[in-house]
Amino acid sequence: MKIGLFIPCYVDAVYPEVGVATYKLLKHLGLDVTYPLNQTCCGQPMGNAGFEKMGSELVAKFEDKFREFDYVVAPSVSCVSFVRVNYPKLLKGKKECTTAKKAMDVIEFLHDVVKVKSLPGKFPHKVSLHNSCHGVRELGLSSPSEMNVPRFNKIKDLLELKEGITVVEPERPDECCGFGGMFSVEETDICAQMGYEKVKRHIDTGAEYVTGPDCSCLMHMAGVADKRDMSIKFIHAVEILAAGL
């Protein structure tokens, strides 16, 4: 099983430690992981802004870069979601789309494919779990509260493998934090208020950390918390899973 590690632009530029944790964890599990050089943006920013055609070259390059792998794994639910949902449409009539079927968020990959049952190291902290919208409703990382389906949460399943951790969820566990890519630029005031309300609910759990599978949501909430002097820390879920390696 050959795995191509995709590290999205903002993870590479702002949260490189998340990319490092992902690589270390996959290698620790004995997996054949390659980080292809010269990878670029997946095209999500253009797509979110309504300019999908402007990102067509990036889509084609991504397809060529990761075509040879059995799985494309990334620590970003929004980027993986864009590849999986949008690429077949963007490449239709131009070239075969192979990456959409094998693109997976690292949490989804560890839970559904590797089926991890134990993890080394400890994380003796109380964490509040943030369920990002793309992860809930497009990748199926957890059950959407608006659907009448049995509750499940793949992120929580993996986190609870770490010794010493306490995982809680806030009130309205899968409500949006307000980031939403272009939404945060076009509707700044609404975005900020939604972020404040979400951070407050996380703090109300009594947790030391907010964790989740997407740096973009964590980045937004961390910015809100810092601006309003709200005392809570933020950490990507894969950093917790890799703690102690």
C-alpha positions in Angstrom: 0.0 0.0 0.0 1.7 3.2 -1.2 0.6 6.4 0.5 1.1 9.9 -1.0 1.2 12.5 1.8 -0.5 15.7 0.8 0.3 18.7 3.0 -2.0 21.6 2.0 -0.6 25.1 1.5 -1.7 26.7 4.8 -0.5 23.7 6.8 2.9 23.9 5.2 3.1 27.7 5.7 1.5 28.1 9.1 1.3 24.8 10.9 4.2 22.7 9.6 4.2 20.8 12.9 0.9 19.2 11.9 2.5 17.9 8.7 5.4 16.5 10.6 3.1 14.8 13.1 1.2 13.2 10.3 4.3 11.9 8.6 5.8 10.6 11.9 2.6 8.8 12.9 2.1 7.1 9.5 5.7 6.0 9.5 5.4 4.7 13.1 2.6 2.5 12.0 4.9 0.9 9.5 3.2 2.4 6.4 4.9 3.2 3.1 4.7 7.0 3.0 6.1 9.3 0.4 6.0 13.1 0.4 6.0 14.1 -3.3 8.1 17.2 -3.9 6.8 20.3 -5.7 3.2 19.7 -4.7 1.0 22.8 -4.8 -2.5 24.0 -3.8 -5.4 21.7 -4.5 -7.4 24.6 -6.0 -9.9 24.9 -3.1 -9.5 28.7 -2.7 -10.4 29.4 -6.3 -13.3 26.9 -6.1 -14.7 28.5 -3.0 -14.5 32.0 -4.6 -16.5 30.8 -7.6 -13.5 30.7 -10.0 -13.0 27.0 -10.4 -11.6 27.3 -14.0 -8.8 29.4 -12.7 -7.7 26.5 -10.6 -7.9 23.9 -13.4 -4.1 23.7 -13.9 -3.7 23.0 -10.2 -6.3 20.3 -10.3 -4.5 18.7 -13.3 -1.1 18.9 -11.6 -2.5 17.4 -8.4 -3.9 14.5 -10.4 -0.6 13.9 -12.1 1.4 14.2 -8.9 -0.6 11.7 -6.9 -1.9 9.3 -9.6 0.6 6.5 -8.7 -0.4 6.1 -5.1 -3.0 3.8 -3.6 -4.1 6.5 -1.1 -3.6 10.3 -0.9 -3.6 11.2 2.8 -3.8 14.8 4.2 -4.3 16.4 7.6 -7.1 18.7 6.3 -10.7 17.7 5.9 -11.6 20.7 3.8 -8.9 20.1 1.2 -9.6 16.4 1.0 -13.3 17.2 0.7 -12.6 19.5 -2.2 -10.6 16.8 -4.0 -13.2 14.1 -3.4 -16.3 16.1 -4.2 -15.1 18.6 -6.8 -12.4 17.0 -8.8 -14.6 14.5 -10.8 -16.6 17.5 -12.0 -13.6 19.7 -12.8 -11.8 17.0 -14.7 -14.8 15.6 -16.6 -14.2 15.4 -20.3 -10.5 16.4 -19.8 -8.8 13.5 -18.2 -9.5 10.6 -15.9 -9.9 11.5 -12.3 -8.2 8.9 -10.1 -7.4 10.9 -6.9 -11.0 11.6 -5.8 -11.6 8.0 -4.9 -8.4 7.6 -2.9 -8.1 11.0 -1.2 -8.6 10.6 2.6 -8.2 12.8 5.7 -5.6 11.3 8.0 -8.3 10.6 10.7 -10.5 8.8 8.2 -7.6 6.8 6.9 -6.4 5.7 10.3 -9.9 4.8 11.4 -11.3 3.1 8.3 -8.3 1.7 6.4 -5.5 1.1 8.9 -8.1 0.4 11.7 -5.7 1.6 14.5 -6.5 -0.1 17.8 -3.7 1.2 20.0 -1.3 4.2 20.1 1.8 4.8 22.1 2.4 7.8 24.4 0.2 9.8 26.8 -1.8 12.9 26.6 -3.1 13.6 30.1 -5.4 16.5 29.3 -9.0 17.3 28.9 -9.8 18.2 25.3 -13.0 19.6 23.7 -13.6 18.1 20.2 -14.4 20.4 17.3 -16.3 18.6 14.5 -15.5 20.6 11.3 -18.4 21.0 8.8 -16.6 19.3 5.9 -15.6 16.4 8.1 -19.1 15.8 9.4 -21.1 16.3 6.2 -18.8 15.4 3.3 -16.3 12.9 4.8 -18.5 11.3 7.4 -16.0 11.6 10.3 -18.9 12.0 12.7 -22.7 11.8 12.7 -24.5 15.0 11.7 -26.9 16.1 14.4 -29.6 17.0 11.9 -29.9 13.4 10.6 -31.8 10.7 12.5 -28.8 8.3 12.5 -27.0 6.5 15.4 -24.2 8.7 16.9 -20.6 8.0 16.0 -17.4 9.9 16.0 -14.2 8.6 14.3 -12.1 11.4 15.7 -13.2 10.6 19.3 -12.6 6.9 18.7 -8.9 7.5 17.9 -8.3 10.2 20.5 -9.5 7.9 23.3 -6.8 5.4 22.4 -4.3 7.8 24.0 -3.6 7.1 27.7 -4.7 9.8 30.1 -6.9 11.8 27.7 -10.4 13.0 28.5 -12.5 13.9 25.4 -15.6 16.0 25.7 -17.8 17.8 23.2 -19.4 21.2 23.5 -23.1 22.0 23.3 -24.2 22.0 19.6 -21.2 19.7 18.8 -21.3 20.0 15.0 -22.3 23.6 14.6 -20.1 25.7 12.3 -17.3 27.9 13.9 -17.9 30.5 11.3 -14.7 30.3 9.3 -16.0 28.9 6.0 -13.1 30.1 3.7 -14.5 33.0 1.6 -17.3 33.4 4.1 -14.9 34.8 6.7 -13.7 37.4 4.2 -17.1 38.4 2.9 -19.1 38.3 6.2 -16.4 39.2 8.7 -18.7 40.3 11.5 -20.9 37.2 11.3 -17.9 35.0 11.1 -16.3 36.6 14.2 -19.5 36.3 16.3 -20.0 32.6 15.3 -16.3 32.0 16.2 -16.8 33.7 19.6 -19.9 31.6 20.4 -18.2 28.4 19.4 -15.1 29.1 21.5 -17.2 30.0 24.5 -19.0 26.6 24.2 -15.7 24.8 24.1 -14.5 26.7 27.2 -17.7 25.9 29.0 -16.7 22.2 28.8 -13.8 22.9 31.2 -11.3 21.6 28.6 -7.6 22.7 28.4 -7.5 22.3 24.6 -9.8 22.5 21.6 -8.9 19.8 19.0 -10.1 18.8 15.6 -9.1 17.5 12.2 -8.8 20.8 10.3 -6.3 23.6 10.9 -8.5 26.2 9.2 -11.2 25.9 11.9 -8.7 25.8 14.7 -6.8 28.8 13.2 -10.0 30.8 13.1 -11.1 30.0 16.7 -7.5 30.6 18.0 -7.6 34.0 16.4 -11.0 34.8 18.0 -9.8 33.5 21.4 -6.6 35.5 21.3 -8.3 38.7 20.3 -10.9 38.4 23.1 -8.4 37.1 25.7 -10.2 33.7 26.0 -8.1 31.2 27.8 -7.9 27.9 26.0 -5.3 26.2 23.7 -5.7 24.7 20.3 -4.1 21.6 18.8 -4.7 19.5 15.7 -6.0 15.9 16.5 -3.1 14.3 14.7 -0.6 16.1 17.0 -2.3 14.4 19.9 -2.3 11.0 18.2 1.4 11.4 17.5 2.3 12.7 21.0 5.3 10.9 22.4 6.7 9.6 19.1 
